[in-house]
Amino acid sequence: MSIYWELFATFFKIGLFTFGGGYAMLPLIQREMLQHKWAKEKEILDYYALSQITPGIIAVNVSTFIGYKIKGWWGAVCTMIGVVSPSLIIITLLALGLNKLWDNEIVQSAFSSVQLMVPALILPIVVRMVHERAQDGLSVFLMFLAFGMALWNISPVIILIICGLVSAVWHLIRNKR
């Protein structure tokens, strides 16, 4: 099997069997990357972090970065199309019959359950990232600062800018000593 087909098929499967948005895909992406030996765990965490600050959907960004690492631009195209295709197909099919299904009590219950599962799927990744990256007081401070600002519904862009500025100022002051 061609590596391009394998990249597409793997990310198509990730997109097909993951519900709840981009963050819910992260555990499956991690498992697949480690299983195929396409990336190491530390690299995957770096892709997650980079994808957070890159505009766009995190799962699409992560898949694109991994595809690019493995097989350049064509690898990135294969992984990106693979991860997006199932959603496009499913959304198109749902849109055709959504008006009839939307009022169905079973459908409403299923959507509510999926929404509750997403935080549970993300939590292990957050814990792993904190364990791997929060090695000093500044990192821990910035993590709690970002968390607090997020609870106050401050824009993620503002959070990133503030945390970046705090980190830059901290390093400037520390290096002047």
DRENZALO-454287 format. One record per atom (N, C-alpha, C): residue in one letter; atom name; z negated, x negated, y negated. Coordinates in pm, whole numbers, padded with zeros to 5 digits. Example, Ala and Ser with C-alpha at 12.3 -4.5 7.8 and 13.67 -1.06 7.14 Angstrom:
2
 res atom      z      x      y
   A    N -00780 -01319  00569
   A   CA -00780 -01230  00450
   A    C -00780 -01320  00330
   S    N -00708 -01285  00225
   S   CA -00714 -01367  00106
   S    C -00787 -01290 -00003
% end
This chain:
177
 res atom      z      x      y
   M    N  00000 -00085  00118
   M   CA  00000  00000  00000
   M    C  00000 -00090 -00125
   S    N  00080 -00054 -00220
   S   CA  00090 -00128 -00345
   S    C -00043 -00119 -00421
   I    N -00079 -00227 -00488
   I   CA -00202 -00228 -00567
   I    C -00197 -00121 -00677
   Y    N -00078 -00097 -00732
   Y   CA -00065  00004 -00837
   Y    C -00095  00144 -00781
   W    N -00041  00171 -00662
   W   CA -00069  00300 -00599
   W    C -00217  00311 -00566
   E    N -00276  00203 -00517
   E   CA -00418  00203 -00482
   E    C -00505  00228 -00606
   L    N -00470  00165 -00718
   L   CA -00543  00189 -00842
   L    C -00531  00335 -00884
   F    N -00408  00387 -00882
   F   CA -00386  00526 -00920
   F    C -00464  00620 -00828
   A    N -00451  00601 -00697
   A   CA -00516  00690 -00600
   A    C -00668  00686 -00613
   T    N -00723  00567 -00632
   T   CA -00869  00555 -00646
   T    C -00918  00630 -00768
   F    N -00850  00611 -00881
   F   CA -00895  00678 -01003
   F    C -00859  00826 -01004
   F    N -00755  00864 -00932
   F   CA -00725  01007 -00916
   F    C -00840  01073 -00840
   K    N -00885  01008 -00734
   K   CA -00998  01061 -00655
   K    C -01123  01071 -00743
   I    N -01148  00969 -00824
   I   CA -01264  00973 -00914
   I    C -01253  01092 -01008
   G    N -01136  01111 -01066
   G   CA -01115  01223 -01157
   G    C -01122  01357 -01089
   L    N -01078  01363 -00963
   L   CA -01074  01489 -00890
   L    C -01211  01534 -00843
   F    N -01295  01440 -00801
   F   CA -01422  01477 -00740
   F    C -01541  01460 -00833
   T    N -01518  01443 -00960
   T   CA -01628  01430 -01053
   T    C -01620  01542 -01156
   F    N -01725  01619 -01164
   F   CA -01733  01727 -01261
   F    C -01843  01694 -01360
   G    N -01827  01741 -01483
   G   CA -01933  01722 -01581
   G    C -01896  01625 -01691
   G    N -01773  01580 -01695
   G   CA -01730  01493 -01804
   G    C -01732  01346 -01767
   G    N -01695  01264 -01865
   G   CA -01680  01121 -01844
   G    C -01803  01050 -01793
   Y    N -01919  01087 -01845
   Y   CA -02042  01019 -01802
   Y    C -02073  01046 -01655
   A    N -02038  01164 -01608
   A   CA -02064  01197 -01468
   A    C -01976  01113 -01375
   M    N -01866  01060 -01426
   M   CA -01777  00978 -01346
   M    C -01829  00836 -01325
   L    N -01918  00791 -01411
   L   CA -01960  00652 -01409
   L    C -02020  00606 -01276
   P    N -02108  00685 -01213
   P   CA -02161  00638 -01083
   P    C -02051  00622 -00977
   L    N -01954  00714 -00976
   L   CA -01846  00704 -00878
   L    C -01754  00586 -00910
   I    N -01727  00563 -01038
   I   CA -01647  00446 -01077
   I    C -01717  00319 -01031
   Q    N -01847  00313 -01054
   Q   CA -01922  00193 -01015
   Q    C -01914  00170 -00864
   R    N -01935  00276 -00787
   R   CA -01931  00263 -00641
   R    C -01793  00218 -00593
   E    N -01689  00277 -00648
   E   CA -01552  00242 -00607
   E    C -01518  00098 -00645
   M    N -01558  00056 -00764
   M   CA -01525 -00080 -00808
   M    C -01595 -00184 -00722
   L    N -01720 -00157 -00688
   L   CA -01795 -00250 -00603
   L    C -01740 -00249 -00460
   Q    N -01704 -00131 -00411
   Q   CA -01651 -00119 -00275
   Q    C -01517 -00191 -00261
   H    N -01430 -00178 -00361
   H   CA -01299 -00245 -00358
   H    C -01308 -00391 -00401
   K    N -01426 -00431 -00451
   K   CA -01446 -00565 -00505
   K    C -01351 -00595 -00622
   W    N -01330 -00491 -00704
   W   CA -01247 -00506 -00822
   W    C -01328 -00552 -00942
   A    N -01460 -00535 -00936
   A   CA -01546 -00577 -01046
   A    C -01687 -00597 -00991
   K    N -01760 -00685 -01057
   K   CA -01900 -00706 -01023
   K    C -01985 -00609 -01105
   E    N -02109 -00587 -01060
   E   CA -02195 -00490 -01127
   E    C -02215 -00524 -01275
   K    N -02235 -00651 -01306
   K   CA -02255 -00692 -01446
   K    C -02129 -00662 -01529
   E    N -02011 -00685 -01471
   E   CA -01886 -00653 -01542
   E    C -01875 -00504 -01569
   I    N -01914 -00424 -01471
   I   CA -01905 -00279 -01487
   I    C -01995 -00234 -01601
   L    N -02115 -00289 -01608
   L   CA -02205 -00255 -01719
   L    C -02146 -00297 -01853
   D    N -02077 -00411 -01855
   D   CA -02008 -00454 -01977
   D    C -01897 -00356 -02014
   Y    N -01822 -00308 -01914
   Y   CA -01717 -00208 -01941
   Y    C -01777 -00080 -01996
   Y    N -01892 -00038 -01942
   Y   CA -01959  00081 -01994
   Y    C -01997  00062 -02141
   A    N -02056 -00053 -02171
   A   CA -02098 -00080 -02309
   A    C -01977 -00085 -02402
   L    N -01873 -00155 -02361
   L   CA -01752 -00165 -02443
   L    C -01687 -00029 -02461
   S    N -01689  00051 -02357
   S   CA -01628  00185 -02364
   S    C -01706  00278 -02455
   Q    N -01836  00252 -02470
   Q   CA -01918  00333 -02561
   Q    C -01875  00314 -02707
   I    N -01837  00193 -02741
   I   CA -01804  00166 -02882
   I    C -01655  00176 -02909
   T    N -01577  00205 -02806
   T   CA -01433  00221 -02822
   T    C -01403  00370 -02837
   P    N -01319  00407 -02933
   P   CA -01287  00550 -02948
   P    C -01224  00605 -02821
   G    N -01261  00727 -02788
   G   CA -01202  00793 -02672
   G    C -01305  00831 -02569
   I    N -01255  00882 -02460
   I   CA -01340  00930 -02351
   I    C -01385  00811 -02268
   I    N -01514  00803 -02239
   I   CA -01570  00685 -02173
   I    C -01504  00658 -02038
   A    N -01481  00761 -01957
   A   CA -01422  00739 -01824
   A    C -01279  00686 -01836
   V    N -01206  00734 -01934
   V   CA -01069  00686 -01956
   V    C -01073  00542 -02003
   N    N -01165  00512 -02095
   N   CA -01177  00374 -02144
   N    C -01215  00278 -02032
   V    N -01316  00315 -01953
   V   CA -01361  00228 -01843
   V    C -01247  00206 -01744
   S    N -01180  00314 -01706
   S   CA -01071  00301 -01609
   S    C -00959  00213 -01664
   T    N -00930  00227 -01791
   T   CA -00825  00147 -01852
   T    C -00863 -00001 -01855
   F    N -00987 -00030 -01892
   F   CA -01032 -00170 -01895
   F    C -01025 -00232 -01755
   I    N -01070 -00156 -01655
   I   CA -01069 -00208 -01518
   I    C -00926 -00229 -01469
   G    N -00839 -00130 -01493
   G   CA -00699 -00144 -01453
   G    C -00633 -00264 -01519
   Y    N -00664 -00284 -01647
   Y   CA -00608 -00400 -01719
   Y    C -00658 -00531 -01658
   K    N -00787 -00536 -01626
   K   CA -00844 -00658 -01567
   K    C -00776 -00691 -01434
   I    N -00750 -00587 -01355
   I   CA -00697 -00608 -01220
   I    C -00548 -00640 -01222
   K    N -00470 -00565 -01300
   K   CA -00324 -00580 -01292
   K    C -00255 -00568 -01427
   G    N -00324 -00605 -01534
   G   CA -00259 -00605 -01665
   G    C -00227 -00465 -01716
   W    N -00125 -00457 -01803
   W   CA -00091 -00331 -01867
   W    C -00053 -00222 -01768
   W    N  00024 -00257 -01665
   W   CA  00064 -00155 -01568
   W    C -00056 -00108 -01486
   G    N -00150 -00195 -01460
   G   CA -00272 -00153 -01393
   G    C -00351 -00057 -01479
   A    N -00357 -00086 -01609
   A   CA -00427  00003 -01703
   A    C -00361  00141 -01708
   V    N -00230  00142 -01708
   V   CA -00157  00270 -01710
   V    C -00185  00349 -01583
   C    N -00183  00281 -01468
   C   CA -00207  00349 -01339
   C    C -00347  00409 -01333
   T    N -00447  00333 -01374
   T   CA -00584  00383 -01367
   T    C -00607  00496 -01467
   M    N -00551  00481 -01586
   M   CA -00568  00584 -01688
   M    C -00501  00714 -01647
   I    N -00379  00706 -01598
   I   CA -00311  00828 -01554
   I    C -00383  00886 -01433
   G    N -00430  00800 -01344
   G   CA -00501  00848 -01226
   G    C -00627  00925 -01260
   V    N -00707  00875 -01353
   V   CA -00834  00941 -01385
   V    C -00814  01069 -01467
   V    N -00705  01077 -01542
   V   CA -00681  01193 -01628
   V    C -00605  01305 -01556
   S    N -00519  01271 -01463
   S   CA -00431  01370 -01398
   S    C -00506  01487 -01335
   P    N -00612  01464 -01257
   P   CA -00679  01579 -01196
   P    C -00731  01679 -01300
   S    N -00787  01628 -01409
   S   CA -00838  01718 -01513
   S    C -00724  01799 -01575
   L    N -00613  01733 -01601
   L   CA -00499  01805 -01661
   L    C -00449  01914 -01567
   I    N -00440  01882 -01440
   I   CA -00393  01981 -01342
   I    C -00492  02096 -01331
   I    N -00620  02064 -01315
   I   CA -00722  02168 -01298
   I    C -00735  02254 -01424
   I    N -00735  02192 -01540
   I   CA -00748  02268 -01665
   I    C -00628  02359 -01685
   T    N -00510  02311 -01652
   T   CA -00390  02394 -01665
   T    C -00400  02516 -01573
   L    N -00442  02493 -01448
   L   CA -00456  02605 -01354
   L    C -00566  02702 -01398
   L    N -00678  02647 -01447
   L   CA -00787  02733 -01493
   L    C -00746  02814 -01616
   A    N -00672  02750 -01705
   A   CA -00631  02819 -01827
   A    C -00544  02940 -01796
   L    N -00468  02931 -01687
   L   CA -00382  03043 -01649
   L    C -00464  03166 -01609
   G    N -00581  03143 -01548
   G   CA -00661  03256 -01503
   G    C -00800  03263 -01564
   L    N -00823  03187 -01670
   L   CA -00957  03176 -01727
   L    C -01011  03308 -01780
   N    N -00928  03385 -01844
   N   CA -00977  03511 -01901
   N    C -01036  03601 -01793
   K    N -00975  03602 -01675
   K   CA -01025  03687 -01566
   K    C -01150  03627 -01504
   L    N -01157  03493 -01494
   L   CA -01269  03427 -01428
   L    C -01392  03410 -01517
   W    N -01372  03396 -01646
   W   CA -01480  03357 -01736
   W    C -01599  03452 -01734
   D    N -01575  03577 -01719
   D   CA -01683  03676 -01719
   D    C -01750  03689 -01583
   N    N -01699  03620 -01483
   N   CA -01755  03626 -01349
   N    C -01891  03557 -01347
   E    N -01991  03625 -01292
   E   CA -02128  03573 -01290
   E    C -02139  03445 -01206
   I    N -02066  03436 -01098
   I   CA -02068  03318 -01012
   I    C -02010  03197 -01085
   V    N -01901  03217 -01157
   V   CA -01840  03109 -01234
   V    C -01935  03061 -01342
   Q    N -01999  03152 -01412
   Q   CA -02096  03116 -01516
   Q    C -02213  03036 -01458
   S    N -02261  03077 -01342
   S   CA -02370  03008 -01276
   S    C -02328  02866 -01234
   A    N -02207  02854 -01183
   A   CA -02157  02721 -01142
   A    C -02148  02628 -01262
   F    N -02095  02675 -01374
   F   CA -02085  02591 -01493
   F    C -02223  02551 -01545
   S    N -02318  02643 -01541
   S   CA -02455  02610 -01585
   S    C -02516  02503 -01497
   S    N -02494  02511 -01367
   S   CA -02549  02412 -01274
   S    C -02488  02275 -01297
   V    N -02358  02271 -01319
   V   CA -02290  02143 -01343
   V    C -02345  02077 -01469
   Q    N -02368  02155 -01573
   Q   CA -02423  02100 -01697
   Q    C -02558  02036 -01675
   L    N -02638  02093 -01587
   L   CA -02771  02038 -01559
   L    C -02765  01911 -01473
   M    N -02659  01893 -01397
   M   CA -02647  01777 -01310
   M    C -02609  01650 -01387
   V    N -02538  01663 -01498
   V   CA -02487  01547 -01570
   V    C -02598  01449 -01609
   P    N -02709  01494 -01671
   P   CA -02814  01397 -01704
   P    C -02869  01324 -01581
   A    N -02879  01395 -01469
   A   CA -02929  01331 -01347
   A    C -02833  01223 -01297
   L    N -02704  01243 -01317
   L   CA -02606  01144 -01275
   L    C -02604  01022 -01368
   I    N -02633  01045 -01494
   I   CA -02630  00936 -01592
   I    C -02757  00852 -01587
   L    N -02871  00912 -01556
   L   CA -02999  00843 -01561
   L    C -03002  00711 -01484
   P    N -02953  00705 -01359
   P   CA -02958  00575 -01289
   P    C -02880  00464 -01361
   I    N -02771  00500 -01426
   I   CA -02694  00401 -01501
   I    C -02772  00353 -01622
   V    N -02837  00446 -01691
   V   CA -02918  00410 -01807
   V    C -03030  00315 -01765
   V    N -03098  00350 -01657
   V   CA -03208  00266 -01609
   V    C -03158  00127 -01573
   R    N -03043  00120 -01505
   R   CA -02985 -00008 -01465
   R    C -02946 -00090 -01589
   M    N -02886 -00024 -01688
   M   CA -02847 -00095 -01810
   M    C -02969 -00148 -01884
   V    N -03074 -00066 -01892
   V   CA -03197 -00111 -01959
   V    C -03255 -00230 -01885
   H    N -03260 -00222 -01755
   H   CA -03316 -00331 -01675
   H    C -03234 -00460 -01691
   E    N -03101 -00446 -01694
   E   CA -03014 -00564 -01704
   E    C -03010 -00623 -01846
   R    N -03010 -00537 -01946
   R   CA -02983 -00582 -02083
   R    C -03104 -00596 -02173
   A    N -03207 -00517 -02150
   A   CA -03324 -00518 -02239
   A    C -03415 -00634 -02203
   Q    N -03371 -00755 -02235
   Q   CA -03444 -00875 -02198
   Q    C -03535 -00927 -02308
   D    N -03516 -00877 -02430
   D   CA -03599 -00926 -02539
   D    C -03647 -00808 -02624
   G    N -03737 -00837 -02715
   G   CA -03797 -00733 -02799
   G    C -03695 -00662 -02886
   L    N -03598 -00736 -02938
   L   CA -03496 -00674 -03024
   L    C -03416 -00570 -02945
   S    N -03376 -00604 -02825
   S   CA -03298 -00510 -02743
   S    C -03377 -00383 -02716
   V    N -03501 -00397 -02682
   V   CA -03586 -00281 -02654
   V    C -03604 -00198 -02782
   F    N -03629 -00266 -02894
   F   CA -03642 -00196 -03022
   F    C -03516 -00117 -03056
   L    N -03399 -00181 -03042
   L   CA -03273 -00115 -03073
   L    C -03247  00003 -02980
   M    N -03286 -00011 -02855
   M   CA -03269  00099 -02760
   M    C -03351  00220 -02806
   F    N -03479  00197 -02840
   F   CA -03563  00308 -02884
   F    C -03518  00362 -03020
   L    N -03471  00275 -03107
   L   CA -03419  00318 -03237
   L    C -03298  00410 -03218
   A    N -03205  00367 -03133
   A   CA -03086  00448 -03106
   A    C -03123  00581 -03040
   F    N -03215  00576 -02946
   F   CA -03259  00698 -02879
   F    C -03321  00795 -02979
   G    N -03408  00743 -03065
   G   CA -03472  00828 -03166
   G    C -03371  00889 -03261
   M    N -03276  00808 -03306
   M   CA -03174  00861 -03397
   M    C -03088  00966 -03327
   A    N -03058  00944 -03197
   A   CA -02979  01042 -03122
   A    C -03054  01175 -03111
   L    N -03187  01167 -03092
   L   CA -03266  01290 -03085
   L    C -03262  01368 -03216
   W    N -03243  01296 -03327
   W   CA -03234  01359 -03458
   W    C -03091  01401 -03491
   N    N -03003  01395 -03390
   N   CA -02863  01436 -03405
   N    C -02787  01355 -03509
   I    N -02822  01228 -03520
   I   CA -02748  01138 -03608
   I    C -02619  01099 -03537
   S    N -02514  01091 -03611
   S   CA -02382  01059 -03555
   S    C -02386  00927 -03476
   P    N -02323  00923 -03360
   P   CA -02317  00798 -03283
   P    C -02256  00683 -03362
   V    N -02163  00713 -03450
   V   CA -02102  00608 -03533
   V    C -02208  00546 -03624
   I    N -02289  00630 -03686
   I   CA -02397  00582 -03773
   I    C -02498  00502 -03691
   I    N -02531  00551 -03572
   I   CA -02626  00480 -03485
   I    C -02574  00340 -03453
   L    N -02446  00331 -03415
   L   CA -02387  00201 -03383
   L    C -02388  00107 -03503
   I    N -02354  00161 -03619
   I   CA -02351  00078 -03741
   I    C -02492  00028 -03773
   I    N -02590  00118 -03771
   I   CA -02728  00079 -03803
   I    C -02779 -00025 -03705
   C    N -02760  00000 -03576
   C   CA -02809 -00095 -03475
   C    C -02736 -00229 -03486
   G    N -02608 -00225 -03514
   G   CA -02533 -00350 -03534
   G    C -02584 -00427 -03654
   L    N -02611 -00357 -03764
   L   CA -02663 -00423 -03884
   L    C -02802 -00480 -03861
   V    N -02889 -00402 -03795
   V   CA -03024 -00451 -03765
   V    C -03016 -00577 -03680
   S    N -02930 -00575 -03578
   S   CA -02915 -00692 -03491
   S    C -02861 -00813 -03569
   A    N -02763 -00790 -03654
   A   CA -02704 -00899 -03732
   A    C -02808 -00959 -03827
   V    N -02881 -00873 -03897
   V   CA -02985 -00921 -03990
   V    C -03093 -00997 -03913
   W    N -03135 -00945 -03799
   W   CA -03236 -01011 -03717
   W    C -03191 -01151 -03679
   H    N -03069 -01164 -03634
   H   CA -03019 -01295 -03592
   H    C -03001 -01390 -03710
   L    N -02960 -01337 -03826
   L   CA -02949 -01420 -03946
   L    C -03086 -01476 -03986
   I    N -03185 -01388 -03989
   I   CA -03322 -01430 -04027
   I    C -03376 -01530 -03925
   R    N -03356 -01500 -03799
   R   CA -03408 -01585 -03692
   R    C -03343 -01724 -03692
   N    N -03214 -01730 -03722
   N   CA -03143 -01857 -03722
   N    C -03169 -01941 -03846
   K    N -03224 -01882 -03953
   K   CA -03256 -01958 -04075
   K    C -03384 -02039 -04060
   R    N -03465 -02002 -03962
   R   CA -03594 -02071 -03945
   R    C -03574 -02210 -03897
% end
